[in-house]
């Protein structure tokens, strides 16, 4: 039965919203597996990524919150417009190499320091940002971001620009300044049904030597 939130907004059955959005994703070609009444969203490698990926962070359920919650539910449901609450605490350290040589140096550094729970990526930028190359370390919370920034700043030449960014580029483009984001009862109810219905599998194997060679070729051609 429908009910009203504390904000006075009429809550349409959140479970119906989630089921409808998943069906839209399936109809568009997104692959889900099913297990004991739950659906499993398994991330798949992009065939031609511009990025070198380094390790992963099990705390960051980006597949669930960006791909299922935001791109699946929010963008397919008229009237919904919010960044998932779990993404409000996401920060990343942004490094802006100015040349291909600096990008390759950053790649070597990331190979040395990234590990499970300390994830990152680097590569060429195809997105509408103010840099051609980018390196990114993902952090949970501003304190962790500031601590890691201080450590990485000592390892990167000081004339290469670095800064801490609140949230991901995709959410900044769609939702604006994170300091102005709000969390509503309606949003939390929908997120509750997402977590109780959808599992994610982000266990992609590391990039192969062939895949890394394709990334490097893309970098050279971009330059």
Secondary structure, DSSP 8 states (H G I E B T S, - for coil): --EE-TTS-EE--HHHHHHHHHHHHHHTT--EEEETTEEEEE----TT-SEEEE---TT--HIIIIIIIIIIIGGGSTT-----GGGTTEEEEEEE-SSHHHHHHHHHHHHHH-BTTB-EEEEE--SSSS-SEEEEEEEESHHHHHHHHHHHHTTS-TTSEEEEEES-HHHHHHH--GGG----HHHHHHHHHHHTTEEEE-------HHHHHHHHHHHHHH-
